[in-house]
């Protein structure tokens, strides 16, 4: 058997090495500069080696630049002959079957790109225990880096080859490669914006489906130092590499040599190309027009039609390589594409699917969550962390599930905030932002998000927010456990640390009881915290779900007040009357007289009160102490006392004291008008 009968052809390999070897050299120099050289140059006798979690932490942006560009460049230059008639005829005139020709190119290109990765990994392994190495890492980190970079390099290369076989222009090939690599994330973002704008209650929470960045290898590489590739992602990209490699062999055999210079080498890709371009243009244009014109139907329809027209014209000009695209069939074809894509865009937001009114039956619900911390329980956890996150997020209490269902049913019936004009008034005081999540017996999740005003939903909110399960999830009571080493209590520049084990246990028990005893009024009354309380976990706590959680010391925590005063901690952190220079106070009778834009602009209230000579300024420490004890965030309540506090350090702030909380000293300060 002669050498020419082998699947691998040495002549092709040598030709590729001579012609494109510079790509491998550049990749080698780039990776060596980004990893081993940085290990040697970044060290210093004056500072200890830096411990890192991944080799991607070493000059991650430089690594990303070479990984993202050189494999694609290899695909562009190596298969450039497909886009020009003479080189294409020359290569295809060789006495070789097309699959052997393609295999020879792929093998040589793969070696050009993989040898630099392997060489860099070997050097990183050799430098691992060197005293002059500026970084500390595990030997396994080298293996993980090598595997990750090898797989993603092969993926970029084979995907570039696949696109090159499907296109007939080198410039278009490069553009399409990066567009398609970005497309899943961009399209997902556009669809998310579209659904969020039109579907009442739509949840744009990506914590359980993966972040948008994870849907694009380009975005992933740009964020590689924060979150390296997981083994699952490596497996996915390895599988995709096999798929695109196999498709390349299938399509290469069918590609016609005379298709050089065409935008798309296979005409059956034309409809898909047109539809994709039109869909993206429609989503961008329609969403833009809807947002700037407050979803007025005429402007919305204009936006989608204009986007469809621009997308169709752009796709036709690219395919035909000419701006002369007007023929008799164009209007009919455009109407067909626009109509089908319009239906595809409209159907998910139509009433036919019942999305907005869907409330699951109690018997089908296994667990429920409601609150504003759902993103904390993310999808990137596994094993014990995943199980722990699910246990902490979801409640199986039947009474609680029914209370949440009743609130949900009231929301979908009344539909508060359905529309931009109505929705804007709920983004502030007197409203709540809720993530609502059901885990159904089928294993599926049902997610909703609402801005909900307190007014009109008091009974349903009270049943939910006073339930122990709500307070355990919303205020992260689960984190008050044996993993806490100490507490840091702070208020501006003032802080103390509780670290004695006995006091830590006492403080934690009291804080837990205070949180679970909060009433609906305590949670919605706008209490201003006297100080923040931060947990400090014990050394070695590695759970992804466990953070340095922050709690608040508020007015309603009477038992906590007494404990801190007994221990002598209270005055060390809370604001004292001596720290307030003066207060200016007036009784607010303006909420019913001002527009919604002016209601929460307290500067307007103050100027009106001053013009009517209804304000009073005092430095009386007794009055100031009463205000500090009962101050709250402004709620827009008619008759409440509004106070602007001037501190000795030059800072000022607005606070409010409800009329029911005002002491005689406060009431006596102002004449009622």
N, C-alpha and C positions, 0 to 999 in steps of 0.2 A: 504494500500500500504506500503510495507516494505521499509526500508531505502535504501536497495540495488538497488531498482528500480529507485531511483533518478539519474539524470544526473551527479550530483556531488557526489563523493564517499569520505567519511570522512577518510577511512583507507589510501587511496592514499595520501590525504592531510597530514595526520599525519606522514606517512613514509617519504614524501619529506621534511617535516620540520625537522625531526630528522636527516636525511641523508645529506641534502643540506642547512640547516639553516645557516651554516657558511658563505654562499655567501651573504645572506641578512645582516648578521652582518657586514661583511667587507664593503658592499656597504653603510650601514648606517654610519659606522665610517669614511669612506672615504669622503662622502658628508658632514658630520658634521664638519670634519676637514677643508674641502675646503671652506665652506661658513660660518656657524654661528661662529665657533671658530675663523676664521680670522677676523670677525667683532669685536670680543672682544679683540683679541690679537694685532691687528694692530693699535689700537688707541693710542693716546698720548696727554697728556695735553698741549704739546708745539705746536701742529699743529692742525688746524681745521679738521673736517671730510672731506673725499674726496668724491666729487660728482661723481657718476658713471652713465652710461647710461643703464647698464644691470648688473644683478647679475653674469653674466659670466665674468665680469671684475675682480671679486674676485677670485684670485688663479685659473685663467682659465685653465692653463695647468694641474693642479692637478685634477680639475673637469673632464677635457677631458680624463685623464688617467683612472679614475674609470668608467666613462660612456662608454668608448670604450671597456673596457675589461670585466667588471663584468657581463653584460647581456649575452655576448657571452660565458663566463665561465659557466653561469647557464645553457645555452642550451647544452653545451658540457657535463657537469657532469650529468645533469638530464636525458639526453637521451643516456647516454653511454651504457645502457643496450641493445640498438639496435645494437651495434657493436660487441657484444660478444654472443656466442651461448647459454650458460647456463643461464645468466640473461634474455636474450630474451625469452627463452622457459619458464622460471619461470613467468615472467610478463604476457606473453600471455596465460599461462595456467589458469589464474584467470577467474572466471565466470563473465567476464565483456566484453561488446562489445568494439571493438577497439576505436570507437569514444568517449566512456565514459572514457576509460583509458587515451586517449590523452587529453581530456578536463580536467581531474583531474590533470594531470601533468602541463598543461598550466596554469590553475587557481592558483595552488600553486606556480609555478614559477613566475607568474605575481605578486602575492602578495609579494613574497620575494623581488622583485625588486622595486615595486611601493611604498610600505610602507616607505622605507628609503627616497624616493623623497618627499613624502607628509610630513613626519616628519620634514625634513630639511626646507621645505617651511613654515610650521607652525612656527618653531623657527625663521626663517628669518622675518616673519611677526611680531612676538612678539618683536623682537629686533629693528624693524623699527624706533621707536620713542625713543629708549633708548639713554641717553646722552653719554654713553660710547661706542656707536657704532662708528666704525672708518669710516663708509661709509654713504653717503647720497643717498637715492634712493626713488622711488615712490612705493606706495603699489601695483600699477598695475605691477611693475617690478617683484614682487614676483609671481604673478599669471602667467605672461608670462614665467618666468623661470620654474615654476612648470609644466606648460603645455608642454613646449618645451622638458624638460628632460623626462617627463613621456612618451611622444609620441616616442621620439628617443630611449628610453630604451626598450619600447615594440617592436619597429621595429627591433632593434638589436636581441632581444630575439627570436621573431617569425621567423625572417630570419634565425637565427642559428638553430632553430628547423626544419625549412623546409629543410635546407641543410643536417642536420643530418638524416632526413628521406630518403633523396636521396642518401646518401653515406653509406658505410659500415665500415669505419675506423675512429676512433676518431681523430687521428692526421690529416688525410686528411680532415676531417670535419672542423677543426679549420683553416687549411691552405686555404681551398676553401672559407670559409666564408669571410675572409679578402681579398682574391684575387677578389672575385665577388663584394665586396663593393668598391674596388678600380678600378675595371675593366672599368666602364663607362668613368671615367675621363682619365684613361691611354689609353684606346682604342681611345677616341676622340682626345687625344694629338698625338698618333701615326698616325691616319688618317689625322690629320691636317698637320703634318710634311710631310707625303707622298704627299698630294695634293699641299702643298706649294712648294715642290721641283720640281714637274712636270707640274703643271698648270700655264701657263703664266697669270699673273694678279690675281692669287688667293689671296683672302683677308683672313688673319688669324686673323681678327678683331673680338673678342668675345664680344664686348660691347653690341650688340643687342641680342645675344643668351645666355648670361650668362657666367660668367667665368668658366673655366674648373673645378675649385675647387668645384663649386656648383653641379657638376654631381656626386660627391662622398660624402657620409656622413662622411667618415673618414677625407678627406681633409677639409671638412666644420668644423668639430670639432677642427681640428688643428689650424684653423683660427677663432675660435669662438669669441675671444675677440675683433676682428676687426669688424666682421659682424655676429651678432647673427641670429638665424633662423627667417625668416619672417613667417607671418601667412599662406602664400601660401605654403611655404615649409613644415610647420607643417601639413597642410592639405594633402599634397602629401604623406608624410611619414605615416600619419594615414591611408590613403587609401591603401598604399602598405602593411601596417601591416595586414589589413583586407584580402587583396588578398593572402598574404603568409600564413596567418592563415587558410583560406579556402582551399588553395592548400594542406596544411599539412594534413587536415582531409581527403581529397580525396585520396592522395597518401598513407597515413598511412593504409587505408583500403586495398589497393592493394599491399602493400609491402609484399614480401614473407619472412618468418622468416629465411629461409636458406641463405639469402643474407648477413648475418653478415660476415664481413671480406672482402667482395667485395669492390672494389673502388667505383663503382656506383651500387646502388641497383636496378636501372631500366635500362635495356639494351637499351631502345629507347633514352636514354640520351647520349649514346656512340658517335653517329655521331656528335651531337652538341658539345660534349666535345672535340673530335678530331679536328673539324673544328675551334673551338675557340682557342685552343692551337696553331694550325698551323698558323692561321691568325696573331696572335700576334707575333709569331716567325718570320714569313715572313716579317711583317712590320718593326720589329726591325732590322733584318739582312739586308733586302733590302735597307732600308734608310741609314744604316751605310755604306754599301759598296758604295752606290751612292754618299754619301757625301765625303768619303775619296778618291774615285777614279774619282771625277769630272764627275759623271754620264756617264761613259763609258759603252756602252750597254753590252759588255761582262761581266764586273764586276757586273753590276746591275742584270742581269739575274742570274749569279752565286749566288749573295747574296740572292735573293728570293728563288731559288731552295734549297740552303743550309738551309735557315730558315725553309722552308717547311719540309725538311727531318728531321731536329732536332726536330721540333714540333711534327711530326708524331711519331717518335721513342719514344719521351718522353711520349706522350699520350698513346701509345700502352703499354709501360712498366708499366705505372700507372694502366691501366685498367686490365692488365693480372697479375700484381704483379710479373713479371718475366722479365728478359732481353732476354729470349728465345722467340722472337716474329716473327722470319722469317718463313713464310709459303708460299705456292704457291699463295695465294690470296693477300699477302701484296704488291707486286709491282704494281699489277693492282689497288688495292684500293688506294695506295699512289698516283698513276698517276691520278686517278679520283678526289681525294680530291685536289691535287695540281693544276690540270687543272681548276676546278671550282673556287677555291679561286683565282687563277691567273687571270681569267676572271673578277672576282669581283673587284680585285685590279686595273686591267688595264682599265676597262670600264670608270670609272669616269675621267680618265686623257686622254682618247682617243679623237680624233677629231670628233667622231660620235655625241657627245652631244653638240658640238658647243659652249662650254663654253668660250673659249679664244677669239672667234671672235664676241661674242654677244654684240651688241650695240642696246639698245631699241629705238624704234621710238619715235619722239617728242610727238606725239599725245597720247602715252601711259604713258608719264612721268608726275607725279603730282608734284614732287619736286626733287631737286638735291643738292648734297654737293660734293665739292672737296677741299681738303686741308689736313693738317696733324694733325688736332685736333679732328677727328671723335670719338675717344675713350672717349673724354670728355663727349659726349652725350650718357651716358650709358643706359643699359637696366634695372637697379635695381631701377629706379625711378617710381613713381606712381603719379596719380592725377595731380595737378597743375605743379609739377616739370617735369613730363613726357611730358605734353602739352608744357611747356615752352622750354624744350630741343628740341622737334621736331620743334617748330617754329624757334628756333635759328639755328638749324643745316641745315634745308632744305630751299631751295629757290624755289619759284614758278615763277620767272621772265622768260618769254618765250625766250627772247633774250639770257639771261644767260644760260638757258638750252641748247639752240642750240649751243652756243659757247663751252660748255662743251662736247656736243655730237661730235662736229667736232674735238676737241682735242682727245677724246676717239677713234674716228674712225682713226685718224692719228696714234695713238699709236698701235692699233691692226693691222694696215696695215704694219707699219715699224717694229714693235716688237723690240724696243731697249732693250738691256739687256737680251734678251732671251738666256739663257745659262750662266753657272757660269763664264766662261772666259770673256764674254761681260759684264755681270752684275757687276763684281767687279769694273770696271772703272767708274761706275756711283755712287758709294758710296762715294761721296765727293763733293768738290767744283764744281760748274757748273752743278749741277743736283738737282732734286727735288724729294722728297718722297711724293706721293699723295695717300690718301684714296679717292676713288670715290664711291659715293653712290647715287642710284636712288630709289625714291619711286614711284612705278608703280600704275596705276589706279586699278589694281587688289588687291592692298593692300600689295603685296610682295615688298621686297627690293632686289636690285641687287648691290652687293658690289665688288669692285675691288681695288687692290693695285699695284702701279707701282713705280719703280725708273726711272725717266725720265731725259735725258740730255737736257740742253738748246739748244745745237747746233742741228739745223735741225727742231726744233719745235718753233722757235721764234714767227712766226705769230700766231699760235694757242695759245701758252702760253700768248702772249701779249693780245689777245682778252679776255682771261679768267682772267688773273691776274690784268688787269687794270679795270675790271668791278667792280662797287661798291659792288655788292653782294659778290664777292670773298673776298674783303678786309674786309667787315663786319664780315664774318665768320672766316677767317684766322687769323685776328688780334683782334678778340673778341671785336669789337666795341660795341656790345650789352651790355657789362658790364660797359660801361661808362654812367651811369644813376644815378638816384636819390639815389640809395643804397650806393653810395660812400661817405664816411665821410671825407677822407683825402687821400693824396698821399705821399708816401715815395720815394724820389729820391736818389739813392745811386750809388757810384762808389768805390768799394773796401771798405776802412774804412771811406770814406767820404760820408756823407748823410745829407739830409735836409728833413723836413716834411712840407708840405703845408696843413694847416688845417683850415685857415680862410675861412668861407663859400663863400664869394665873390671870393676869389682867386681860391678856388676849382672849382667853376663854370666856371671861365674864363679859367683856365688851362685845364679843361675837354673839353670845346668847341674847344679850339685850338688843343689839341691832337687829337680829333675826326676828325677835318678838315685836319690835316696833314696826318693822316693815309689814309683817303679817297682820298687824292690828290696824293698819291705815284704813280709813273710811274712804268712800267715794269723794266726799268733800275735801279730804286731805290731799287726795291725788289730783284733783282738778282745781284747787283753790289758788294755784300760782304761788305756792310757798317759795320764798327765796332762801336758799340754803345758808346756814350760818357758817358752814365749813364743808369741805369735801373729805370723804374718807376713802382711802385707797388701800387695797389689800396688797401685801407683799408676800408672794409665795415662798415656800421653803426651797432651799437650793436643791437642784436636781429634778424639779417638777418639769416634765417634758410634754405633758399633754397639750395638743394643739388647741383644745377647747378652753384651756385655763389661761387667763390673762391676769394682769394687774387690774382688777375690777375697781370701779369707782362708785361709791355710794354718797349719800348726802345726810348731813345733820340738819334737820328742819325743825320748825317750831312745834309740830305735833308730837315730836319724840320726847315726851315729858320724862320718862324713866331714864332715857339716855342723858337728858339735861342734868338730872339729879346725880347720876353716876359721875359724869365729867366734873361737876362742881365739887363733889365729895373728894375726888382724886386731885383736885386743884388744876385740872387741865382746861376747864371751860374758858377762863379769861385769857389763857395763853394763845387761843386761836380765834375766838369769835371777835367781831367788831365791837369795840367799847365806845360809850358815849364820848369819852375824851378824844377819840380819833375823828369825831365829826365836828367840823368848825361851826357850821350853822345849817339850818333847814329853812326852806321856804315852802309854805303849805297853803293849799286852797281846797275847798270842797268842789268836786267836779259835777257840774250840772249840764255839761255840754254834749254827752254822748248822743242824745236824741236830736241835737241841733246841727251836728256836723256830718259831712259826707263820709262814706266808708274809707276814702283815701286819707281823710284827716283824723279819723277816729283814734288811731294809734300813734298819731304824731303829737306827742305831749308838748312839744314846743308851741304848737298852735293853741292848745288848752291854756298853757301858762301865759301866753301873750294876751289872750282874751281875759283871763282872770286879772292880770295886772291892769289892763285897760279899764276894768270895772272896779279896781281897787278892792279886790276880794282876796288878796294874798296877805300872808303874814310871815315875817322872818323872825326866827328865835334862835337863841343859843342855849336855852334852858336844857340842862342835861337830863332832867326828869322827863321832859317831853321827848327828847331824843332817844332816851332809853326805851320809852313806850313804843316809839316808832320802830326801833331796831327789833323789838320783841314781836311785833305784829306786821312787819312789812311784807308785802307780796308783790308779785308782778302785776302790772296794770291789766285789769280784766275788762275794761270798758263798761264798768258798772256805774250807773247814774247814782250820785250821792256819795260815792267813795271819796276819800281824801287822797289827793295827789301831792307828793312831796318830792322836791328836788333837794338832794343831800349834797352838801359841800364838805369834802373831807380835808383834813389838815395837810394831806400830801398833795393837794391840788386836784384830786379826782372828784368828779361829780356823777350822780346817777339819779334817775327817776325811780321812785317806788310808790306803792299804793297801800293805803290802809282802809280796809272795808269798814263801813259805818258801824257794823255790829261789833267790830274789834276795837273801835276807837275808845280810848280811855277818857275819863272826864277831863284830864289835863289837855288832851288833844282837842276835844270838843270845845273847851273853854277858850282855846286859842283864837278861834275865828268867830265872828258874828255870822249867823246864818242869814243868807239873803235869797 
